[in-house]
Amino acid sequence: MYEPRYIITHDILKNIGRIEAAREMVENAALVPAWEAKFREEAISRTVHHGTHIEGNALSLEQAEKLVKVNVTNAQQAAEKSGIVGRDRDIQEVINYRKVIDWIDQIGSGKDKFSQYSEAIVKDIHRLTVDKILTADQAGTYRRVEVVVKNSATDEISFRPPPFVEVPFQMDEIITWLNSAEGKDHHGIIRAGITHYELARIHPFIDGNGRVARAMAMLVLYSEGYDAKRFFSLEEYFDLNAASYYQALQSVGEGEEFDLTYWLEYFTIGLAAELDRIKHQVQKLSRDIGLKKKLGHQVALSERQIIILEAMQNNAGQIKSSDLGNLLPQVSIDTILRDIKDLIKKKLIKKKGKTKGAYYELRE
């Protein structure tokens, strides 16, 4: 049977402690349904964007946000409906990964929760991931050719997955381990990290292996109690420093040098950092519940709107129009202005002055 090799280091213990604390706080937070829906919607957009971007997808986060809201499965139809201009493959990848997230949400924590892990689940994830990208006989089917992983910058071979004849046997080993009593003795977060690594290493499919590995790790987290209301995006952490992500994967080694410790430290610190971020965001919203007393009703705020309001609170209750772009440099001015207009509509802020001298002020 498969036997993972790693050491429980101080860093791993510390990271898991942070994860546990953040999860408890998020899951026990008293948030109105509108806030929860907004958090999940933003987490899905970030997961879909970063999960495909790390694989070379050229679409922006804003484009991904628009596409995840389009209820079609064809790239051309989605492009027309959302107004997105991009490669058909890029658009299709985003549409597909949204379907993967929805499917994982359904079987990982919903009414259709599965009884045990299986190769069929991995193949289903792959089938959804490459829908309309690979041919029907390649989707959800283990590869029958040898493949190599190359450095996109240097074109050098950075990793050689096992021969294709080994794929069915090695996939059976890791799935059997996940379902075994020995496998269940390992912490759920560790199990998710090991699953991620092994699927990336085995590279069971001709394409889409990274997305499948990360999606399967997410399923393990969700099904073993670490969904944190599905507010987080581990994909974002990986994508924001892709070089560190691939370095951590390649650190494991082979044979006698096989050691998952560094990879698991990296995996757990990423999850801890993301859940900490969500925890702080939820705490901010909890403090903003005081707005209900002022306005007489609950107010749903996006993450961008919270950033705007916090900046105003830290600046004597005001912010200049000219400072908005610097506050949210990765967001288009049109999107920021829509957020501002919504805050005015919700009677949280008011506009003062005109043209270049205009500024916004918190309502008393």
TAFEN-V428450 format. One record per residue. N is the residue number from 1. RES is the residue in one letter. SS is DSSP state (hx for helix, st for strand, lp for the rest). PHI is phi in degrees with one decimal (999 if undefined). OMEGA is omega in whole degrees, -180 to 180 (999 if undefined). Layout:
n;res;ss;phi;omega
N;RES;SS;PHI;OMEGA
N;RES;SS;PHI;OMEGA
This chain:
n;res;ss;phi;omega
1;M;lp;999;178
2;Y;lp;-57.9;179
3;E;lp;-131.0;178
4;P;lp;-69.8;-179
5;R;lp;-121.2;178
6;Y;lp;-162.4;177
7;I;lp;-115.7;175
8;I;lp;-77.9;-177
9;T;lp;-88.4;177
10;H;hx;-58.6;-179
11;D;hx;-64.4;179
12;I;hx;-63.1;178
13;L;hx;-61.0;180
14;K;hx;-63.1;-180
15;N;hx;-65.2;179
16;I;hx;-64.4;176
17;G;hx;-61.1;177
18;R;hx;-62.9;180
19;I;hx;-62.8;-179
20;E;hx;-60.9;-178
21;A;hx;-65.6;-180
22;A;hx;-66.5;180
23;R;hx;-60.9;-179
24;E;hx;-61.9;-179
25;M;hx;-65.5;-179
26;V;hx;-64.7;-176
27;E;hx;-69.9;-180
28;N;lp;-99.4;-180
29;A;lp;-70.6;179
30;A;lp;-89.5;180
31;L;lp;-111.4;177
32;V;lp;-72.4;-178
33;P;hx;-55.1;-179
34;A;hx;-63.5;178
35;W;hx;-68.0;-179
36;E;hx;-61.1;179
37;A;hx;-61.7;180
38;K;hx;-66.3;178
39;F;hx;-58.5;-178
40;R;hx;-65.8;179
41;E;hx;-61.5;179
42;E;hx;-67.8;179
43;A;hx;-64.8;178
44;I;hx;-63.3;-179
45;S;hx;-60.7;-179
46;R;hx;-67.7;180
47;T;hx;-64.4;-179
48;V;hx;-65.5;-179
49;H;hx;-64.4;-175
50;H;hx;-70.2;179
51;G;hx;-68.0;176
52;T;hx;-97.3;-180
53;H;hx;-62.1;-179
54;I;lp;-64.8;178
55;E;lp;-95.1;177
56;G;lp;107.0;179
57;N;lp;-66.9;-173
58;A;lp;-91.7;-178
59;L;lp;-71.9;-180
60;S;lp;-85.2;177
61;L;hx;-62.0;180
62;E;hx;-62.8;178
63;Q;hx;-66.5;178
64;A;hx;-63.4;179
65;E;hx;-58.8;179
66;K;hx;-69.6;-176
67;L;hx;-69.1;-178
68;V;hx;-67.5;179
69;K;lp;-90.6;-178
70;V;lp;-89.1;-175
71;N;lp;-92.3;175
72;V;lp;-136.4;-177
73;T;lp;-114.2;-178
74;N;lp;-107.0;-175
75;A;hx;-60.1;-177
76;Q;hx;-66.3;177
77;Q;hx;-63.5;179
78;A;hx;-64.7;180
79;A;hx;-63.2;-180
80;E;hx;-66.3;-176
81;K;hx;-71.6;-176
82;S;hx;-97.6;-177
83;G;lp;78.0;-179
84;I;lp;-84.1;174
85;V;lp;-109.2;-179
86;G;lp;-175.8;177
87;R;lp;-63.9;178
88;D;hx;-56.2;-178
89;R;hx;-63.8;-180
90;D;hx;-60.3;-180
91;I;hx;-65.1;-179
92;Q;hx;-64.5;179
93;E;hx;-60.9;179
94;V;hx;-65.7;178
95;I;hx;-57.9;-177
96;N;hx;-64.9;-177
97;Y;hx;-69.5;173
98;R;hx;-62.5;178
99;K;hx;-64.2;178
100;V;hx;-61.8;-179
101;I;hx;-62.2;178
102;D;hx;-61.3;-178
103;W;hx;-67.7;178
104;I;hx;-63.0;178
105;D;hx;-59.2;-178
106;Q;hx;-70.1;-176
107;I;hx;-91.0;-178
108;G;hx;-85.2;-177
109;S;hx;-148.4;-177
110;G;lp;-100.9;-176
111;K;lp;-69.1;-179
112;D;lp;-96.4;-176
113;K;lp;-52.6;-176
114;F;lp;-78.1;-177
115;S;lp;-91.3;177
116;Q;lp;-157.5;179
117;Y;lp;-71.5;-179
118;S;lp;-154.3;175
119;E;hx;-65.2;179
120;A;hx;-62.4;178
121;I;hx;-64.4;179
122;V;hx;-60.3;-179
123;K;hx;-67.2;177
124;D;hx;-64.0;177
125;I;hx;-60.0;180
126;H;hx;-65.2;-179
127;R;hx;-59.2;178
128;L;hx;-69.3;-177
129;T;hx;-64.4;-174
130;V;lp;-110.6;178
131;D;lp;-54.8;179
132;K;lp;66.2;176
133;I;lp;-111.3;173
134;L;lp;-97.4;177
135;T;lp;-70.7;-176
136;A;lp;-59.7;-179
137;D;lp;-77.6;178
138;Q;lp;-95.6;-178
139;A;lp;-74.9;179
140;G;lp;72.5;-178
141;T;lp;-124.1;178
142;Y;lp;-60.7;-178
143;R;lp;-63.9;178
144;R;lp;-120.1;179
145;V;lp;-136.1;175
146;E;lp;-81.8;179
147;V;lp;-134.2;174
148;V;lp;-132.1;176
149;V;st;-107.9;-177
150;K;st;-110.0;172
151;N;lp;-72.8;-175
152;S;lp;-64.7;-178
153;A;lp;-83.3;-175
154;T;lp;-107.2;-177
155;D;lp;66.5;177
156;E;lp;-83.2;178
157;I;st;-72.7;-178
158;S;st;-103.8;-177
159;F;st;-161.7;175
160;R;lp;-116.1;176
161;P;lp;-63.1;-180
162;P;lp;-62.5;178
163;P;lp;-55.3;-175
164;F;hx;-61.0;180
165;V;hx;-68.0;-180
166;E;hx;-85.6;-173
167;V;hx;-56.5;-179
168;P;hx;-58.7;-178
169;F;hx;-69.7;-179
170;Q;hx;-71.2;175
171;M;hx;-66.3;177
172;D;hx;-61.4;-180
173;E;hx;-62.6;-176
174;I;hx;-70.3;178
175;I;hx;-69.7;177
176;T;hx;-60.9;178
177;W;hx;-62.5;180
178;L;hx;-58.0;-177
179;N;hx;-88.4;-174
180;S;lp;-80.6;176
181;A;hx;-62.9;179
182;E;hx;-64.4;179
183;G;hx;-65.9;-178
184;K;hx;-74.1;175
185;D;lp;-71.9;180
186;H;lp;-84.8;-180
187;H;lp;-59.8;-177
188;G;hx;-55.6;179
189;I;hx;-68.0;177
190;I;hx;-62.7;179
191;R;hx;-60.2;179
192;A;hx;-65.2;179
193;G;hx;-64.5;178
194;I;hx;-65.4;178
195;T;hx;-58.9;178
196;H;hx;-56.5;-178
197;Y;hx;-61.4;-174
198;E;hx;-64.7;178
199;L;hx;-69.3;176
200;A;hx;-66.5;-179
201;R;hx;-69.8;-178
202;I;hx;-66.7;179
203;H;lp;50.8;-170
204;P;lp;-69.2;-174
205;F;lp;-117.0;-179
206;I;lp;-71.6;-180
207;D;lp;-158.8;176
208;G;lp;83.8;-175
209;N;hx;-65.8;-180
210;G;hx;-62.4;179
211;R;hx;-64.5;179
212;V;hx;-65.1;-179
213;A;hx;-62.6;-179
214;R;hx;-70.5;179
215;A;hx;-67.4;179
216;M;hx;-67.5;176
217;A;hx;-63.4;177
218;M;hx;-63.1;178
219;L;hx;-61.6;178
220;V;hx;-62.6;178
221;L;hx;-60.3;-178
222;Y;hx;-61.5;-173
223;S;hx;-72.3;-179
224;E;lp;-105.8;169
225;G;lp;94.2;-178
226;Y;lp;-117.4;178
227;D;lp;-92.5;180
228;A;hx;44.9;-180
229;K;hx;60.4;179
230;R;hx;59.7;180
231;F;lp;-92.3;-169
232;F;lp;-106.1;177
233;S;lp;-134.5;178
234;L;hx;-69.8;179
235;E;hx;-57.4;-178
236;E;hx;-62.0;179
237;Y;hx;-60.3;180
238;F;hx;-63.2;-173
239;D;hx;-71.5;-176
240;L;hx;-67.2;172
241;N;lp;-142.3;-174
242;A;hx;-61.2;-180
243;A;hx;-61.1;179
244;S;hx;-67.1;179
245;Y;hx;-60.8;-179
246;Y;hx;-70.1;177
247;Q;hx;-63.6;180
248;A;hx;-65.1;178
249;L;hx;-62.7;-176
250;Q;hx;-81.1;-177
251;S;lp;-76.9;-170
252;V;lp;-67.1;179
253;G;lp;81.6;-177
254;E;lp;-132.4;175
255;G;hx;58.6;-179
256;E;hx;-67.4;-179
257;E;hx;-88.8;-179
258;F;lp;-60.5;-178
259;D;lp;-155.6;-176
260;L;lp;-85.9;-170
261;T;hx;-56.2;-176
262;Y;hx;-63.6;179
263;W;hx;-60.0;-179
264;L;hx;-69.3;173
265;E;hx;-62.9;179
266;Y;hx;-63.5;-178
267;F;hx;-61.9;-177
268;T;hx;-72.7;179
269;I;hx;-70.0;177
270;G;hx;-66.0;179
271;L;hx;-66.6;179
272;A;hx;-63.2;-179
273;A;hx;-63.5;-179
274;E;hx;-68.9;179
275;L;hx;-70.2;174
276;D;hx;-60.6;180
277;R;hx;-61.6;179
278;I;hx;-65.8;179
279;K;hx;-58.7;-179
280;H;hx;-65.7;178
281;Q;hx;-65.1;179
282;V;hx;-65.2;178
283;Q;hx;-62.2;178
284;K;hx;-62.8;179
285;L;hx;-65.3;179
286;S;hx;-61.8;177
287;R;hx;-67.2;-179
288;D;lp;-78.7;176
289;I;lp;-60.8;176
290;G;hx;-57.9;177
291;L;hx;-62.8;-180
292;K;hx;-60.7;-179
293;K;hx;-64.6;-178
294;K;hx;-73.9;-173
295;L;hx;-98.5;-180
296;G;lp;88.8;179
297;H;lp;-157.9;179
298;Q;lp;-72.5;-179
299;V;lp;-122.6;178
300;A;lp;-92.4;-178
301;L;lp;-120.4;174
302;S;lp;-82.3;179
303;E;hx;-61.2;180
304;R;hx;-64.6;-180
305;Q;hx;-66.7;177
306;I;hx;-63.2;179
307;I;hx;-61.2;180
308;I;hx;-62.6;-178
309;L;hx;-64.7;179
310;E;hx;-64.3;178
311;A;hx;-63.0;179
312;M;hx;-68.0;180
313;Q;hx;-63.5;180
314;N;lp;-84.4;-178
315;N;lp;-128.7;177
316;A;lp;58.0;175
317;G;lp;81.2;-176
318;Q;st;-135.6;171
319;I;st;-153.4;179
320;K;st;-81.6;177
321;S;hx;-57.0;-177
322;S;hx;-68.3;-179
323;D;hx;-91.0;-175
324;L;hx;-64.3;-180
325;G;hx;-63.9;179
326;N;hx;-70.9;-179
327;L;hx;-69.4;-179
328;L;lp;-128.6;-172
329;P;lp;-64.1;-178
330;Q;lp;-90.3;-176
331;V;lp;-114.9;-179
332;S;lp;-66.7;-179
333;I;hx;-64.3;178
334;D;hx;-63.1;179
335;T;hx;-65.4;179
336;I;hx;-61.9;-179
337;L;hx;-65.8;176
338;R;hx;-65.9;177
339;D;hx;-63.7;179
340;I;hx;-62.8;180
341;K;hx;-60.1;180
342;D;hx;-68.5;178
343;L;hx;-65.3;176
344;I;hx;-66.7;180
345;K;hx;-63.0;179
346;K;lp;-82.5;176
347;K;lp;64.0;177
348;L;lp;-95.1;179
349;I;st;-136.1;176
350;K;st;-140.4;-178
351;K;st;-93.0;178
352;K;st;-126.2;177
353;G;lp;76.3;-177
354;K;lp;-135.7;177
355;T;hx;43.1;-173
356;K;hx;-66.7;-179
357;G;hx;-90.5;-178
358;A;lp;-68.6;175
359;Y;st;-150.3;-177
360;Y;st;-118.3;-174
361;E;st;-133.9;176
362;L;st;-65.0;176
363;R;lp;-74.7;178
364;E;lp;-71.9;999
